[in-house]
Amino acid sequence: MSKHEKDEAPIQKDEAVQENIENNAEETTQEQTVKELTPEEKITELEARLAETRDQLLRKAAEFENFRKRMNQEKQSSIEYANQSLLSDIIPIIDDLERAILAGESSTDIGSLLEGIKMIEKRLTSQLESKWGLRRFISAGEAFDPNLHEALMVEKSPDVKESTVQEDLFKGYYLKDRVIRAAKVKVVVPES
């Protein structure tokens, strides 16, 4: 710290102390003024202060109410348009599906149509996984887990020792690390 900076620090402290003394003196003077007034003058003075305080309170309440309304409007707007980015990513895929339908109506080559639809499905699933954290899981051959699987069909078999998923009827999906749709499966259970 330079000598010049050291000299300024006490001056700033002195200014703050002086300001504090002046504020206290002003409050003391106001209190003395109220004490020196007649009872009627005191009542008038206190009523004026009360009215001013009430006005300030009403203004603060109105400001808070306006703030609350703005926050609710912004929240509602965020909710309404939260999926805008996702939907913007899906629109080109819808366009691809429409082109595939048009191509299917005018083409007899089922193989190329099927290949096009597979490409569209792959594009959709890879985009949802990479940008949005949605991923599919396949359960066939795994042990049945009620947290991940919903059994739509059950079959008994002497060949298994524990309940096992035989077939995925509908694949399950994770959104990041949370299951958002359990896989709907056919389960093979041991005979008892």
N, C-alpha and C positions, 0 to 999 in steps of 0.2 A: 504494500500500500504506500503510495507516495505521500509526501508531506502535505501536498495540496488536498488529497482525499481525506487524510486524517483531520485536517482543519475543517472540512465540510461536514463530517459526521457529527461533531458536537453542535454545529449550527442547526442541522436538521433535527436533532434531539431537542434542542432548545425551542425550536419553532413548534414542535409537537407538544411539548410541555406547556408553552405559552397558550396554544390553542385550547388545550384541555382546561387550563386555568380560566380562560375567557368564557368557555362554555359553562363551567361550574358557577362562575360569577353571574352569568346571565340567568341561570336557573335560580340562584339564590336571590337575585334582584326580583325575579318574577314572584317568588314565594313571599318576599318581604312586601312587594306591592300588593299582593292579595291580602296579606295580614293587615296592612295599613288601611284597607278599604272598609267602608261601612258594610254592614251585613247585606244590604240590598245590592250594593256594588259587587260584593263577593259572589252573591247568587248569580248576578248577570254575567260576571266574568266566568264563573264555573259553567254556567249554561252555554256560553259561547264556546268554551273549550270542549264541552260534551258534544255540542253540535258538530264541531270540527272533527272530533274523533269519530263520531258516528258517520260523518260523510266519508272520511278516509276508509273506515271499515266497509261501508257499502261499495265504494270504488274497488277495494281489494276483492270483495266477494264477486263483483261483476267481472273483474279481470279474470278471476279464477274460473268462473262459469264459462266465459268465452274461451279460455284456454282448454277447459275440459271438452267443450263442443268441438273445437278444432282437432283435438287429439282423437276424438271419436270418429270424426269425418275422415281423418287420415288413416285411421285403423280400418274403417270400412272400405275405403278405397284400396288399401293394401290387400285386403281379403278378396275383393272383387277381381283384382288384376294380378293376383299372386301367380296364377298359372300361365300368364301371358308368354313367358319365355319358352315354357314347355310346349305350348300349343304352336308357337312360331316354329319350333323344331319339327313338329309333327306334320304341319301343312305340306311341306314338299313330299313327304311320304304318301300323303293322301293323293297328291298329284300323280305320283308314280303308280298308285293303285288304279286310279282312273284311266291312265294310259294303258295299263295291263288289261283292264276290262275292255277298252276299245280294241286293243290288239286281239284279244280273245274272241271278240264278236266277228272280226274279219279274217281270222286265221284258223287254219285247220291243224296247225302244228302244236299239239298239246304239250310236247316235250319242251319247246322253247318257252311257252306260256308258263309252265310249271317252274322252269328255271328262273324266269323273270320274277315270279311271285316269291320264290325262295330268296332271291337277292333283296327284294323289298323287305321281307321279314327279317333278314339278317341285318340290313341297314337300320331298321327300326330298333331291334333289340340291342345292337351295339351302341347306338346313339343314346338310348335310354340308360344303358349301363355306364357309359363313359361320362356323360354329362349330368345325369340325374341320380345315379347310384341305385338304379333298379336292376336287379339281376335275378335270373331264373335259377332254380335248383331242381335237379333230377334226383328222384328218390328210389327208383327201381333197384332192388338188391340190398337196400339198407334196412337196418332194424327199424321197426315202426316206432315213431316218436310222436305222441299226441300234440306236442308243441309245434311240430312241423307238418304233421300229416292229419288228414281227415279221411277216415275209412268209409268209402262208399259201398265197397263190396268186401266180404270176408269169406275165405275158403279154408277148410281144414285140410291139413296134409301131414302124413306121417314122416315126410322128408325134412321137416324143419324143427328146430329145437326152441326157437323163439319167434315171436310175431315179426314177419318180414314183409316189406313192401314188394309185391310181385310186379305191379304195373302202375305207372303214372297215368291216371285218367285225365287229370288237369295238373300241369306243373305248378309248383309253388314259387312265390316271389319274395325276395328281400328288398326292402328299401333301406339302403345302407346296411345297418346291422339288425334291423327289425323285420320280423316276418309280417308281411302285409296281406299275404294270402297263403294259407296252408295248402300244401299239395293234396289234391283229392285223388285217393289211391285205392287200389285193390290190394288187400292184405291176405297173406297166407299165415294161418296160425297152427300151432302143433295140435295134434289130436290128443284129447285127454282121456 
